[in-house]
Amino acid sequence: MSMLLEVEGLRTGYGRVEVLRGVDLQVDEGEIVVLLGSNGAGKTTLNNTLSGIVPAWSGHVRFDGRELTGRHYREVVQAGLIHVPEGRRIFPNLSVRENLALGAFARASAARERNLERVLDLFPRLRERIAQPAGTMSGGEQQMLAIGRGLMAEPRLLILDEPSLGLSPLMVEELFALIARLQRDGLSILLVEQNVGQSLETGQRGYVLENGAIRHGGTCAELLASDELRRAYLGM
């Protein structure tokens, strides 16, 4: 299995406040890597730095062997690294179709119609609501739309930032089943979640981010078996 994303010694922050303190992690082709951490650990800052939204102070972000550190976020998208942010960030006044079409704006525009059909096959509820304003849908449907919009760009790596946040238990089950299906289809995924149990059962490897640094790493089975992590994150 070849390495797709390599993060080495990544440091950044806001103003004079350092948030990421030398983060190292990697995602290989075709695997789900889980990133765990409490609120304020630096997960969203890491995602935004990988995506080119927050500039790195030092360190490296390499994607498929290409240096992406300091690149504009459009170049990051064009390389195939696609970020589905926390909070969905859909356009509520646009229709489902229009939201999905925007996902192919910077990458894969020539395959827009083909990818639209693929996304609608994955999410039949979106097909039923294709002309509906996105803001009128349920939270779970909006999360489907946000992921579908990301898939429109034909990602090589999909970063999912807290995708289960605010969803019903049934929708959470559907979501993790979808994530597993995408991985079986060959998509690499960096899954950033506070739903520790299901995330580790779905992924292959994981990292724990604490105070801006990676404190633990290993296979998901190893992390699930760790007494320290079970006490800290699962209350067991």
ZAMARGU-4260 file (C-alpha; in steps of 0.2 Angstrom, whole numbers, plus 5000, padded with zeros to 4 digits):
<rodrens>
0) 5000/5000/5000 | 5008/5016/4994 | 5008/5033/5004 | 4996/5046/4998 | 4997/5059/5011
5) 5012/5063/5022 | 5012/5076/5035 | 5029/5080/5043 | 5033/5092/5057 | 5018/5103/5054
10) 5017/5118/5064 | 5004/5133/5063 | 4993/5144/5073 | 4984/5161/5073 | 4994/5177/5077
15) 5007/5172/5090 | 4997/5157/5097 | 5004/5140/5091 | 4990/5127/5088 | 4999/5113/5079
20) 5015/5108/5087 | 5025/5097/5075 | 5011/5085/5068 | 5016/5069/5059 | 5004/5058/5051
25) 5001/5048/5035 | 4987/5041/5025 | 4990/5027/5013 | 4981/5023/4997 | 4964/5015/5000
30) 4963/5016/5019 | 4953/5025/5032 | 4963/5034/5045 | 4954/5041/5060 | 4960/5056/5069
35) 4953/5058/5087 | 4954/5072/5099 | 4944/5083/5111 | 4937/5100/5107 | 4952/5112/5105
40) 4965/5099/5101 | 4968/5107/5084 | 4959/5095/5073 | 4950/5108/5063 | 4966/5119/5062
45) 4975/5103/5055 | 4961/5100/5042 | 4961/5118/5036 | 4980/5118/5035 | 4980/5102/5024
50) 4967/5111/5013 | 4977/5126/5011 | 4965/5138/5020 | 4977/5141/5035 | 4995/5143/5031
55) 5008/5132/5038 | 5022/5140/5049 | 5034/5126/5046 | 5034/5107/5041 | 5028/5098/5026
60) 5012/5092/5018 | 5015/5080/5003 | 5001/5073/4993 | 5006/5058/4981 | 5024/5064/4982
65) 5020/5082/4978 | 5024/5096/4990 | 5008/5105/4994 | 5014/5116/5009 | 5010/5134/5005
70) 5000/5130/4990 | 4984/5140/4987 | 4968/5130/4992 | 4963/5129/4973 | 4979/5119/4969
75) 4975/5108/4984 | 4958/5104/4977 | 4965/5102/4959 | 4977/5089/4966 | 4962/5079/4973
80) 4963/5082/4991 | 4945/5087/4996 | 4939/5093/5013 | 4921/5091/5019 | 4921/5104/5033
85) 4912/5103/5050 | 4895/5110/5050 | 4891/5105/5032 | 4893/5123/5024 | 4880/5120/5011
90) 4872/5134/5002 | 4854/5134/5009 | 4846/5145/4996 | 4852/5135/4981 | 4845/5118/4976
95) 4852/5101/4979 | 4857/5100/4961 | 4866/5117/4962 | 4875/5113/4977 | 4881/5097/4970
100) 4886/5106/4954 | 4897/5118/4964 | 4907/5103/4970 | 4914/5100/4952 | 4918/5119/4949
105) 4937/5117/4952 | 4940/5099/4948 | 4931/5086/4937 | 4920/5099/4928 | 4920/5089/4912
110) 4913/5073/4921 | 4900/5083/4931 | 4885/5074/4924 | 4892/5057/4926 | 4898/5061/4944
115) 4881/5068/4948 | 4872/5052/4943 | 4885/5042/4954 | 4881/5053/4969 | 4863/5052/4967
120) 4864/5033/4966 | 4874/5034/4982 | 4861/5045/4990 | 4843/5041/4983 | 4836/5054/4995
125) 4846/5068/4986 | 4838/5062/4970 | 4821/5064/4977 | 4825/5081/4983 | 4836/5087/4968
130) 4826/5103/4965 | 4823/5107/4983 | 4832/5121/4992 | 4846/5113/5002 | 4841/5123/5018
135) 4824/5115/5019 | 4831/5098/5021 | 4835/5088/5038 | 4852/5088/5046 | 4856/5071/5040
140) 4851/5075/5022 | 4862/5090/5022 | 4876/5080/5028 | 4873/5068/5013 | 4873/5083/5002
145) 4890/5090/5009 | 4898/5073/5006 | 4890/5071/4989 | 4897/5089/4984 | 4914/5083/4990
150) 4913/5067/4979 | 4908/5078/4964 | 4926/5083/4963 | 4932/5065/4961 | 4943/5065/4977
155) 4958/5055/4979 | 4958/5059/4998 | 4942/5064/5007 | 4944/5073/5023 | 4928/5071/5033
160) 4927/5084/5048 | 4915/5078/5062 | 4902/5071/5049 | 4891/5063/5062 | 4889/5079/5073
165) 4871/5082/5077 | 4864/5067/5068 | 4851/5054/5074 | 4858/5037/5079 | 4850/5030/5063
170) 4858/5043/5052 | 4875/5039/5061 | 4873/5021/5056 | 4869/5025/5038 | 4884/5037/5038
175) 4897/5025/5044 | 4890/5012/5032 | 4893/5024/5018 | 4910/5028/5023 | 4915/5010/5023
180) 4907/5008/5006 | 4917/5023/4999 | 4933/5015/5006 | 4929/4998/4998 | 4927/5007/4982
185) 4945/5013/4983 | 4943/5030/4991 | 4956/5036/5004 | 4948/5045/5019 | 4954/5055/5034
190) 4940/5054/5046 | 4940/5067/5060 | 4928/5062/5073 | 4922/5062/5091 | 4912/5047/5089
195) 4927/5036/5094 | 4919/5019/5095 | 4911/5018/5077 | 4926/5027/5070 | 4939/5015/5076
200) 4928/5000/5071 | 4927/5008/5053 | 4945/5013/5050 | 4961/5004/5048 | 4973/5016/5058
205) 4971/5030/5069 | 4980/5045/5078 | 4975/5054/5094 | 4979/5073/5093 | 4981/5082/5110
210) 4986/5100/5113 | 4991/5101/5095 | 5003/5086/5094 | 5000/5068/5090 | 5001/5058/5107
215) 4996/5041/5101 | 4995/5031/5085 | 4993/5014/5078 | 4980/5002/5071 | 4962/5005/5076
220) 4962/4988/5084 | 4977/4994/5095 | 4969/5010/5100 | 4952/5002/5104 | 4962/4990/5115
225) 4971/5004/5124 | 4965/5005/5142 | 4971/5023/5143 | 4961/5028/5127 | 4946/5018/5133
230) 4946/5028/5149 | 4949/5045/5141 | 4937/5044/5126 | 4925/5030/5129 | 4922/5032/5148
235) 4927/5013/5151
</rodrens>
